[in-house]
Amino acid sequence: MCYLDQKMKQVAEMLNNIQAEDSGNIIYDNIFSGSEIQDLAERINVNGDDTIVSLSLNGAQLYQNKKLDTWISIWILDNLSPNQRYQKKRVLPGTVIPGPNKPKITDSYLYRGLHHLSTLQRENNGAGLRMWDAATSKIINSRIILALSTADAVGITELDGCVGHHGACGC
């Protein structure tokens, strides 16, 4: 979980050392590499104790010859390094929405997970969730921050409410 702090310091140092003509040489190897997340970190004062999460929603056809839509949402702990972050044992299941048709109101299925996230964000009057840090042997306050909500082309319309690629004015 210390990867966040290490990477944010590394990227901040790299951005401070880069001159305008070298801006094309930036290596974007992680979500923490971009200026957007760096600006957010500076604006809300993200530190190494905070927990950054992402939500991902995707539809899946479970059988080759059957039209059966199943939708799955997962939570990803972005504090872990990329080679650990996407391992099966570290990806947290959020919601499984059974078929046979796609859900009419996806928000009703995602509500519980987002409500729980909101509750964690308000824990301890917004100071963060109190937890034990075994590396430092002390109690820390960890704010839970939603960095990304991702989906494929079909699933993103379920997350953001846009018309999608089949509409008259597709996204």
ChimeraX attribute file (.defattr): number of C-alpha atoms within 10 A of each C-alpha:
attribute: neighborCount
match mode: 1-to-1
recipient: residues
	/A:1	17
	/A:2	13
	/A:3	14
	/A:4	21
	/A:5	15
	/A:6	12
	/A:7	18
	/A:8	19
	/A:9	16
	/A:10	13
	/A:11	19
	/A:12	15
	/A:13	11
	/A:14	14
	/A:15	16
	/A:16	8
	/A:17	10
	/A:18	13
	/A:19	9
	/A:20	7
	/A:21	7
	/A:22	9
	/A:23	10
	/A:24	8
	/A:25	8
	/A:26	13
	/A:27	11
	/A:28	10
	/A:29	9
	/A:30	11
	/A:31	15
	/A:32	21
	/A:33	19
	/A:34	16
	/A:35	13
	/A:36	11
	/A:37	15
	/A:38	19
	/A:39	11
	/A:40	12
	/A:41	14
	/A:42	11
	/A:43	9
	/A:44	8
	/A:45	10
	/A:46	20
	/A:47	15
	/A:48	16
	/A:49	19
	/A:50	21
	/A:51	22
	/A:52	20
	/A:53	18
	/A:54	15
	/A:55	21
	/A:56	19
	/A:57	23
	/A:58	18
	/A:59	20
	/A:60	11
	/A:61	14
	/A:62	12
	/A:63	9
	/A:64	7
	/A:65	7
	/A:66	9
	/A:67	12
	/A:68	17
	/A:69	18
	/A:70	18
	/A:71	21
	/A:72	17
	/A:73	20
	/A:74	17
	/A:75	19
	/A:76	21
	/A:77	20
	/A:78	24
	/A:79	22
	/A:80	18
	/A:81	15
	/A:82	14
	/A:83	7
	/A:84	14
	/A:85	16
	/A:86	15
	/A:87	10
	/A:88	9
	/A:89	8
	/A:90	13
	/A:91	14
	/A:92	14
	/A:93	15
	/A:94	18
	/A:95	17
	/A:96	16
	/A:97	17
	/A:98	14
	/A:99	16
	/A:100	12
	/A:101	12
	/A:102	15
	/A:103	16
	/A:104	8
	/A:105	9
	/A:106	17
	/A:107	14
	/A:108	9
	/A:109	16
	/A:110	18
	/A:111	12
	/A:112	13
	/A:113	17
	/A:114	15
	/A:115	11
	/A:116	11
	/A:117	16
	/A:118	14
	/A:119	14
	/A:120	19
	/A:121	19
	/A:122	15
	/A:123	17
	/A:124	13
	/A:125	9
	/A:126	14
	/A:127	15
	/A:128	20
	/A:129	21
	/A:130	13
	/A:131	12
	/A:132	13
	/A:133	14
	/A:134	8
	/A:135	7
	/A:136	8
	/A:137	8
	/A:138	9
	/A:139	12
	/A:140	16
	/A:141	18
	/A:142	24
	/A:143	22
	/A:144	22
	/A:145	18
	/A:146	19
	/A:147	16
	/A:148	14
	/A:149	14
	/A:150	17
	/A:151	18
	/A:152	12
	/A:153	12
	/A:154	15
	/A:155	19
	/A:156	18
	/A:157	16
	/A:158	21
	/A:159	16
	/A:160	13
	/A:161	11
	/A:162	13
	/A:163	15
	/A:164	17
	/A:165	12
	/A:166	9
	/A:167	9
	/A:168	8
	/A:169	9
	/A:170	9
	/A:171	11
